[in-house]
Amino acid sequence: MSETAEPTILARREGAAGTLLMNRPKTLNALDIEMIRGFQAAIDAWKDDPAVRLVVLEGAGGKAFCAGGDVRRIRQFAIEGDTAAIEAFFAEEYAVNRGIATFGKPWVSLIDGVCMGGGIGVSVHGKPIVVTDSALLAMPETAIALFPDVGTSYVLPRLPGAVGTWLALTGARLRGADAVHAGLATHYVPKARLPGLRAALLAGDAAVVDRFAEAPPEPSFAPHRAAIDRCFSRDTMPAILAALEAEGTDWAREQGAILRRMSPTSLCVSLELIRRGAGATLDECLEMELALTRSVVNHHPDFREGVRSVLVDKDGRPSWTPASIEAVAPAAIRALFEG
Protein backbone atom coordinates (compact mmCIF):
# COMPACT_ATOMS: atom_id res chain seq x y z
CA MET A 1 0.00 0.00 0.00
CA SER A 2 1.12 3.57 -0.63
CA GLU A 3 1.88 6.27 1.89
CA THR A 4 -1.75 7.48 1.46
CA ALA A 5 -3.07 4.02 2.48
CA GLU A 6 -4.53 3.67 -1.00
CA PRO A 7 -3.49 1.10 -3.60
CA THR A 8 -0.41 2.10 -5.56
CA ILE A 9 -2.46 1.87 -8.74
CA LEU A 10 -6.10 2.93 -8.88
CA ALA A 11 -8.19 1.22 -11.56
CA ARG A 12 -11.70 2.48 -12.20
CA ARG A 13 -14.48 2.38 -14.77
CA GLU A 14 -15.46 5.92 -15.78
CA GLY A 15 -17.99 6.16 -18.56
CA ALA A 16 -16.74 4.13 -21.51
CA ALA A 17 -13.14 4.30 -20.27
CA GLY A 18 -11.03 2.27 -17.92
CA THR A 19 -8.86 4.72 -16.00
CA LEU A 20 -5.54 3.90 -14.36
CA LEU A 21 -3.80 6.23 -11.92
CA MET A 22 -0.25 5.41 -10.83
CA ASN A 23 -0.39 6.39 -7.18
CA ARG A 24 3.03 6.63 -5.54
CA PRO A 25 3.54 10.41 -5.75
CA LYS A 26 6.28 10.51 -3.08
CA THR A 27 8.41 8.23 -5.27
CA LEU A 28 7.36 10.02 -8.48
CA ASN A 29 5.12 7.02 -9.19
CA ALA A 30 8.04 4.61 -9.53
CA LEU A 31 6.78 1.16 -10.43
CA ASP A 32 6.74 -1.49 -7.72
CA ILE A 33 5.53 -5.06 -8.06
CA GLU A 34 2.08 -4.18 -6.69
CA MET A 35 1.63 -1.56 -9.41
CA ILE A 36 2.81 -3.96 -12.09
CA ARG A 37 0.30 -6.56 -10.93
CA GLY A 38 -2.40 -3.89 -10.89
CA PHE A 39 -1.62 -3.11 -14.52
CA GLN A 40 -1.88 -6.78 -15.41
CA ALA A 41 -5.20 -7.18 -13.61
CA ALA A 42 -6.63 -4.19 -15.49
CA ILE A 43 -5.39 -5.50 -18.83
CA ASP A 44 -6.96 -8.89 -18.12
CA ALA A 45 -10.25 -7.38 -16.96
CA TRP A 46 -10.68 -4.80 -19.71
CA LYS A 47 -9.15 -6.41 -22.80
CA ASP A 48 -12.31 -8.28 -23.76
CA ASP A 49 -14.85 -6.08 -21.96
CA PRO A 50 -16.96 -4.36 -24.64
CA ALA A 51 -18.02 -1.67 -22.16
CA VAL A 52 -14.40 -0.47 -21.94
CA ARG A 53 -13.60 1.23 -25.23
CA LEU A 54 -10.24 2.72 -24.22
CA VAL A 55 -7.87 3.12 -21.28
CA VAL A 56 -6.65 6.43 -19.85
CA LEU A 57 -3.35 6.26 -17.94
CA GLU A 58 -2.08 9.04 -15.64
CA GLY A 59 0.30 9.67 -12.76
CA ALA A 60 -0.68 11.12 -9.38
CA GLY A 61 0.81 14.10 -7.60
CA GLY A 62 1.33 16.67 -10.34
CA LYS A 63 5.11 16.16 -10.64
CA ALA A 64 5.49 12.91 -12.50
CA PHE A 65 3.78 10.47 -14.81
CA CYS A 66 6.17 7.69 -13.76
CA ALA A 67 9.86 8.00 -12.93
CA GLY A 68 10.59 4.37 -13.86
CA GLY A 69 11.02 1.10 -12.02
CA ASP A 70 11.87 0.95 -8.33
CA VAL A 71 15.53 0.18 -8.96
CA ARG A 72 16.56 0.87 -5.38
CA ARG A 73 14.44 -2.11 -4.37
CA ILE A 74 15.91 -4.18 -7.20
CA ARG A 75 19.42 -3.28 -6.04
CA GLN A 76 18.56 -4.46 -2.53
CA PHE A 77 17.32 -7.75 -3.95
CA ALA A 78 20.64 -8.08 -5.81
CA ILE A 79 22.64 -7.41 -2.64
CA GLU A 80 20.60 -10.04 -0.81
CA GLY A 81 20.97 -12.52 -3.65
CA ASP A 82 17.18 -12.71 -4.09
CA THR A 83 17.24 -13.68 -7.75
CA ALA A 84 13.63 -14.91 -7.61
CA ALA A 85 12.35 -11.44 -6.67
CA ILE A 86 14.42 -9.83 -9.42
CA GLU A 87 13.14 -12.34 -11.97
CA ALA A 88 9.52 -11.81 -10.89
CA PHE A 89 9.77 -8.03 -11.13
CA PHE A 90 11.23 -7.89 -14.62
CA ALA A 91 9.25 -10.82 -16.03
CA GLU A 92 5.96 -9.37 -14.82
CA GLU A 93 6.86 -5.84 -15.90
CA TYR A 94 7.74 -6.99 -19.41
CA ALA A 95 4.52 -9.04 -19.57
CA VAL A 96 2.63 -5.79 -18.92
CA ASN A 97 4.56 -4.06 -21.72
CA ARG A 98 3.56 -6.91 -24.04
CA GLY A 99 -0.02 -6.75 -22.78
CA ILE A 100 -0.27 -3.06 -23.60
CA ALA A 101 1.11 -3.65 -27.10
CA THR A 102 -1.49 -6.35 -27.75
CA PHE A 103 -4.38 -4.73 -25.87
CA GLY A 104 -6.34 -4.10 -29.06
CA LYS A 105 -7.98 -0.84 -27.91
CA PRO A 106 -6.66 2.71 -27.54
CA TRP A 107 -4.30 2.99 -24.58
CA VAL A 108 -4.17 6.75 -23.96
CA SER A 109 -1.22 7.93 -21.87
CA LEU A 110 -1.46 11.48 -20.52
CA ILE A 111 2.18 12.27 -19.78
CA ASP A 112 2.65 15.34 -17.62
CA GLY A 113 5.87 15.75 -15.65
CA VAL A 114 8.65 13.18 -15.39
CA CYS A 115 8.41 10.02 -17.49
CA MET A 116 11.48 7.81 -17.52
CA GLY A 117 12.42 4.17 -18.00
CA GLY A 118 9.49 2.02 -16.93
CA GLY A 119 7.18 5.00 -17.37
CA ILE A 120 8.00 4.95 -21.06
CA GLY A 121 7.39 1.20 -21.02
CA VAL A 122 3.77 1.59 -19.84
CA SER A 123 3.06 4.29 -22.42
CA VAL A 124 5.05 3.81 -25.62
CA HIS A 125 3.51 0.45 -26.58
CA GLY A 126 0.00 1.92 -26.77
CA LYS A 127 -1.48 4.92 -28.57
CA PRO A 128 -2.20 7.75 -28.51
CA ILE A 129 0.67 9.05 -26.39
CA VAL A 130 -0.05 12.59 -25.19
CA VAL A 131 2.65 14.86 -23.77
CA THR A 132 2.26 18.33 -22.28
CA ASP A 133 4.62 21.28 -22.22
CA SER A 134 5.59 20.11 -18.71
CA ALA A 135 6.49 16.57 -19.76
CA LEU A 136 10.09 15.37 -19.42
CA LEU A 137 11.01 12.02 -20.98
CA ALA A 138 14.27 10.05 -20.83
CA MET A 139 15.80 6.60 -20.85
CA PRO A 140 18.56 7.19 -18.25
CA GLU A 141 19.60 3.56 -17.69
CA THR A 142 23.28 3.85 -18.64
CA ALA A 143 23.84 6.16 -15.65
CA ILE A 144 22.84 3.33 -13.30
CA ALA A 145 24.50 0.61 -15.40
CA LEU A 146 21.29 -0.93 -16.65
CA PHE A 147 20.20 -0.76 -20.30
CA PRO A 148 17.13 0.45 -22.23
CA ASP A 149 14.52 -2.18 -21.40
CA VAL A 150 10.68 -2.41 -21.12
CA GLY A 151 10.60 -3.13 -24.85
CA THR A 152 12.49 0.00 -25.84
CA SER A 153 15.16 -2.11 -27.53
CA TYR A 154 12.40 -2.57 -30.13
CA VAL A 155 11.17 1.05 -30.09
CA LEU A 156 14.42 3.03 -30.03
CA PRO A 157 16.01 1.61 -33.21
CA ARG A 158 12.80 2.52 -35.06
CA LEU A 159 12.96 6.23 -34.18
CA PRO A 160 14.20 8.60 -36.90
CA GLY A 161 17.85 8.18 -37.88
CA ALA A 162 20.14 7.60 -34.91
CA VAL A 163 17.95 9.49 -32.43
CA GLY A 164 17.10 6.30 -30.54
CA THR A 165 20.74 5.35 -30.07
CA TRP A 166 21.57 8.87 -28.88
CA LEU A 167 18.74 8.74 -26.33
CA ALA A 168 19.71 5.25 -25.17
CA LEU A 169 23.39 5.99 -24.61
CA THR A 170 23.35 9.54 -23.24
CA GLY A 171 20.04 9.48 -21.36
CA ALA A 172 19.20 12.80 -23.04
CA ARG A 173 16.08 14.42 -21.62
CA LEU A 174 13.28 15.41 -23.96
CA ARG A 175 10.61 18.00 -23.26
CA GLY A 176 7.12 17.31 -24.53
CA ALA A 177 7.58 18.83 -27.97
CA ASP A 178 10.94 17.07 -28.33
CA ALA A 179 9.30 13.72 -27.56
CA VAL A 180 6.78 14.14 -30.39
CA HIS A 181 9.51 14.99 -32.89
CA ALA A 182 11.64 12.09 -31.65
CA GLY A 183 8.77 9.62 -32.03
CA LEU A 184 8.19 8.76 -28.36
CA ALA A 185 4.84 10.58 -28.30
CA THR A 186 2.06 11.14 -30.81
CA HIS A 187 0.32 14.34 -29.62
CA TYR A 188 1.31 17.60 -27.93
CA VAL A 189 -1.37 19.08 -25.66
CA PRO A 190 -0.76 22.15 -23.47
CA LYS A 191 -1.07 21.33 -19.78
CA ALA A 192 -4.02 23.69 -19.32
CA ARG A 193 -6.07 21.62 -21.79
CA LEU A 194 -5.37 18.27 -20.14
CA PRO A 195 -8.39 18.22 -17.78
CA GLY A 196 -10.73 18.91 -20.69
CA LEU A 197 -9.12 16.18 -22.75
CA ARG A 198 -9.41 13.66 -19.93
CA ALA A 199 -13.12 14.45 -19.49
CA ALA A 200 -13.73 14.11 -23.23
CA LEU A 201 -11.97 10.74 -23.35
CA LEU A 202 -14.44 9.21 -20.90
CA ALA A 203 -16.99 9.04 -23.71
CA GLY A 204 -14.78 6.34 -25.24
CA ASP A 205 -13.50 7.95 -28.45
CA ALA A 206 -9.72 8.36 -28.60
CA ALA A 207 -10.04 10.53 -31.71
CA VAL A 208 -10.93 13.49 -29.47
CA VAL A 209 -7.21 13.83 -28.78
CA ASP A 210 -6.85 15.45 -32.20
CA ARG A 211 -9.19 18.27 -31.12
CA PHE A 212 -7.05 19.16 -28.11
CA ALA A 213 -3.61 18.72 -29.68
CA GLU A 214 -1.43 21.47 -31.13
CA ALA A 215 1.55 21.40 -33.47
CA PRO A 216 4.63 21.03 -31.24
CA PRO A 217 7.33 23.70 -31.31
CA GLU A 218 10.61 22.90 -33.05
CA PRO A 219 12.64 20.35 -31.06
CA SER A 220 15.55 21.57 -28.96
CA PHE A 221 17.79 18.99 -30.65
CA ALA A 222 17.05 20.28 -34.18
CA PRO A 223 20.41 22.10 -34.55
CA HIS A 224 22.24 18.83 -33.78
CA ARG A 225 20.05 16.44 -35.74
CA ALA A 226 22.57 15.77 -38.53
CA ALA A 227 25.41 15.34 -36.04
CA ILE A 228 23.35 12.84 -34.06
CA ASP A 229 23.00 10.72 -37.18
CA ARG A 230 26.67 11.06 -38.13
CA CYS A 231 28.00 10.13 -34.72
CA PHE A 232 25.49 7.75 -33.18
CA SER A 233 25.03 5.58 -36.26
CA ARG A 234 28.45 3.97 -35.58
CA ASP A 235 28.47 0.38 -34.33
CA THR A 236 31.03 0.56 -31.52
CA MET A 237 31.46 2.90 -28.58
CA PRO A 238 35.05 3.87 -29.54
CA ALA A 239 33.79 4.74 -33.04
CA ILE A 240 31.01 6.90 -31.61
CA LEU A 241 33.49 8.73 -29.36
CA ALA A 242 35.88 9.25 -32.28
CA ALA A 243 33.07 10.65 -34.42
CA LEU A 244 32.04 13.06 -31.68
CA GLU A 245 35.65 14.22 -31.32
CA ALA A 246 35.86 14.75 -35.06
CA GLU A 247 32.79 17.02 -34.97
CA GLY A 248 34.78 19.54 -32.97
CA THR A 249 31.71 21.37 -31.58
CA ASP A 250 30.72 22.26 -28.03
CA TRP A 251 27.68 20.01 -28.36
CA ALA A 252 29.78 17.06 -29.48
CA ARG A 253 32.29 17.60 -26.67
CA GLU A 254 29.41 17.68 -24.19
CA GLN A 255 28.03 14.39 -25.53
CA GLY A 256 31.45 12.79 -25.24
CA ALA A 257 31.79 13.98 -21.65
CA ILE A 258 28.35 12.57 -20.81
CA LEU A 259 29.29 9.20 -22.27
CA ARG A 260 32.52 9.13 -20.28
CA ARG A 261 30.49 9.40 -17.06
CA MET A 262 28.29 6.41 -17.83
CA SER A 263 29.03 2.76 -17.08
CA PRO A 264 31.32 1.60 -19.90
CA THR A 265 29.88 -1.90 -19.79
CA SER A 266 26.33 -0.55 -19.83
CA LEU A 267 27.09 1.62 -22.85
CA CYS A 268 28.47 -1.33 -24.80
CA VAL A 269 25.59 -3.60 -23.76
CA SER A 270 23.04 -0.92 -24.68
CA LEU A 271 24.55 -0.28 -28.09
CA GLU A 272 24.63 -3.99 -28.88
CA LEU A 273 21.05 -4.37 -27.64
CA ILE A 274 19.78 -1.52 -29.84
CA ARG A 275 21.55 -2.96 -32.89
CA ARG A 276 20.09 -6.41 -32.25
CA GLY A 277 16.67 -4.94 -31.55
CA ALA A 278 16.56 -3.29 -34.98
CA GLY A 279 16.04 -6.69 -36.59
CA ALA A 280 13.89 -8.32 -33.90
CA THR A 281 10.20 -8.44 -33.00
CA LEU A 282 8.88 -6.88 -29.82
CA ASP A 283 8.52 -10.32 -28.23
CA GLU A 284 12.11 -11.17 -29.15
CA CYS A 285 13.31 -7.87 -27.70
CA LEU A 286 11.48 -8.44 -24.43
CA GLU A 287 12.95 -11.94 -24.15
CA MET A 288 16.43 -10.58 -24.89
CA GLU A 289 16.00 -7.87 -22.25
CA LEU A 290 14.82 -10.37 -19.65
CA ALA A 291 17.81 -12.59 -20.27
CA LEU A 292 20.11 -9.57 -19.92
CA THR A 293 18.62 -8.63 -16.55
CA ARG A 294 19.82 -11.98 -15.21
CA SER A 295 23.40 -11.23 -16.28
CA VAL A 296 23.58 -7.50 -15.69
CA VAL A 297 21.55 -7.14 -12.50
CA ASN A 298 22.45 -10.37 -10.75
CA HIS A 299 26.09 -10.79 -11.67
CA HIS A 300 27.77 -7.57 -12.88
CA PRO A 301 28.91 -5.17 -10.13
CA ASP A 302 28.14 -1.99 -12.09
CA PHE A 303 24.36 -2.09 -11.53
CA ARG A 304 24.66 -2.06 -7.75
CA GLU A 305 27.36 0.61 -7.97
CA GLY A 306 25.39 2.79 -10.38
CA VAL A 307 22.21 2.79 -8.29
CA ARG A 308 24.30 3.47 -5.18
CA SER A 309 25.96 6.47 -6.82
CA VAL A 310 22.83 8.00 -8.35
CA LEU A 311 19.99 7.06 -5.99
CA VAL A 312 21.34 5.78 -2.66
CA ASP A 313 24.43 7.76 -1.65
CA LYS A 314 23.86 10.31 -4.44
CA ASP A 315 27.57 11.13 -4.55
CA GLY A 316 27.86 10.98 -8.34
CA ARG A 317 31.14 9.09 -8.00
CA PRO A 318 30.66 5.59 -9.31
CA SER A 319 33.55 3.15 -9.58
CA TRP A 320 32.93 1.21 -12.81
CA THR A 321 34.26 -2.24 -13.73
CA PRO A 322 36.09 -1.84 -16.07
CA ALA A 323 36.75 1.86 -15.67
CA SER A 324 36.89 2.92 -19.32
CA ILE A 325 35.13 2.23 -22.59
CA GLU A 326 38.42 1.22 -24.17
CA ALA A 327 38.92 -1.47 -21.52
CA VAL A 328 35.60 -3.23 -22.24
CA ALA A 329 36.28 -6.54 -23.98
CA PRO A 330 33.82 -7.42 -26.78
CA ALA A 331 33.90 -11.02 -25.55
CA ALA A 332 32.67 -9.87 -22.14
CA ILE A 333 29.69 -8.14 -23.76
CA ARG A 334 28.85 -11.23 -25.81
CA ALA A 335 29.02 -13.30 -22.61
CA LEU A 336 26.41 -11.08 -20.94
CA PHE A 337 24.03 -11.69 -23.87
CA GLU A 338 24.69 -15.42 -23.72
CA GLY A 339 23.96 -15.54 -19.98
C-alpha positions, 0 to 999 in steps of 0.5 A, spaced: 500 500 500 502 507 498 503 512 503 496 514 502 493 508 504 490 507 498 493 502 492 499 504 488 495 503 482 487 505 482 483 502 476 476 504 475 471 504 470 469 511 468 464 512 462 466 508 456 473 508 459 477 504 464 482 509 467 488 507 471 492 512 476 499 510 478 499 512 485 506 513 488 507 520 488 512 521 493 516 516 489 514 520 483 510 514 481 516 509 480 513 502 479 513 497 484 511 489 483 504 491 486 503 496 481 505 492 475 500 486 478 495 492 478 496 493 470 496 486 469 489 485 472 486 491 469 489 488 462 486 482 463 479 485 466 478 490 460 481 487 454 475 483 452 470 487 456 466 491 450 463 496 455 471 499 456 472 502 449 479 505 451 484 506 457 486 512 460 493 512 464 495 518 468 500 519 474 498 522 481 501 528 484 502 533 479 510 532 478 510 525 475 507 520 470 512 515 472 519 515 474 521 508 472 522 502 475 523 501 483 531 500 482 533 501 489 528 495 491 531 491 485 538 493 487 537 491 494 534 484 492 541 483 488 545 485 494 541 479 498 541 474 492 534 474 491 534 472 484 527 470 484 524 477 486 528 480 481 526 475 476 519 476 478 519 483 477 522 484 470 518 478 467 511 481 470 513 488 468 515 486 461 509 481 460 505 488 462 509 491 456 507 486 451 499 486 454 499 493 452 502 492 445 497 487 444 491 490 448 487 491 441 484 498 444 486 505 444 491 505 450 491 513 452 497 515 456 497 522 458 504 524 460 505 530 464 511 531 468 517 526 469 516 520 465 522 515 464 524 508 463 518 504 466 514 510 465 516 509 457 514 502 457 507 503 460 506 508 455 510 507 448 507 500 446 500 503 446 497 509 442 495 515 442 501 518 447 499 525 449 505 529 452 504 536 455 509 542 455 511 540 462 512 533 460 520 530 461 522 524 458 528 520 458 531 513 458 537 514 463 539 507 464 546 507 462 547 512 468 545 506 473 549 501 469 542 498 466 540 498 459 534 500 455 529 495 457 521 495 457 521 493 450 524 500 448 530 495 444 524 494 439 522 502 439 528 506 439 532 503 433 525 505 429 525 512 431 528 517 426 535 516 424 540 515 430 535 518 435 534 512 438 541 510 439 543 517 442 537 517 447 539 510 449 546 511 450 546 519 453 540 518 457 538 525 453 532 528 456 526 530 452 521 536 453 514 534 450 515 537 444 521 534 443 518 527 444 513 528 439 519 529 434 523 524 436 517 519 435 516 517 443 509 521 443 504 522 438 500 528 440 502 535 444 497 538 448 498 544 453 497 542 460 491 547 461 487 543 456 489 536 459 483 536 464 478 537 458 481 532 454 481 527 460 473 528 461 472 528 453 476 521 453 471 518 458 466 518 452 470 512 449 472 515 443 480 516 442 479 521 436 478 526 441 485 527 442 486 530 435 481 536 437 485 538 443 492 537 440 497 542 437 503 542 433 509 542 437 514 547 437 521 545 433 525 540 437 531 543 442 535 537 438 534 540 431 540 544 430 544 537 432 540 532 428 545 531 422 550 530 427 546 525 431 546 521 425 553 522 423 556 520 430 550 515 433 550 511 427 556 507 428 556 500 431 562 501 436 562 505 442 570 507 440 567 509 433 562 513 436 566 517 441 571 518 435 566 521 431 564 526 436 571 528 437 571 529 429 565 534 430 569 539 434 563 542 436 561 544 443 555 540 443 559 534 441 564 535 446 558 535 451 556 528 448 562 525 449 563 527 456 556 525 458 558 518 455 565 518 459 560 518 465 556 512 464 558 505 465 562 503 460 559 496 460 552 498 460 554 503 454 556 497 450 551 492 452 546 498 450 549 499 443 549 492 442 542 491 444 539 496 440 543 494 434 540 487 435 533 490 436 533 493 430 532 486 426 527 483 432 520 483 433 517 486 440 517 479 443 524 477 441 526 484 444 522 483 451 525 476 451 532 478 450 532 484 455 529 479 460 535 474 459 540 480 460 537 482 466 539 476 469 546 477 467 547 484 468 543 485 475 544 479 478 552 478 476 555 484 474 557 489 479 556 496 475 548 495 476 549 495 484 554 501 484 550 505 479 544 505 483 548 506 489 551 512 486 545 516 483 539 514 488 542 511 494 548 515 496 547 520 491 555 522 490 555 521 483 562 518 484 561 511 481 567 506 480 565 502 474 568 495 472 572 496 467 573 503 468 573 505 461 570 504 454 576 502 451 577 497 456 571 493 455 572 486 452 567 485 446 567 477 448 565 480 455 559 483 452 557 477 448 558 473 454 552 477 458 548 476 452 549 469 452 547 468 460 
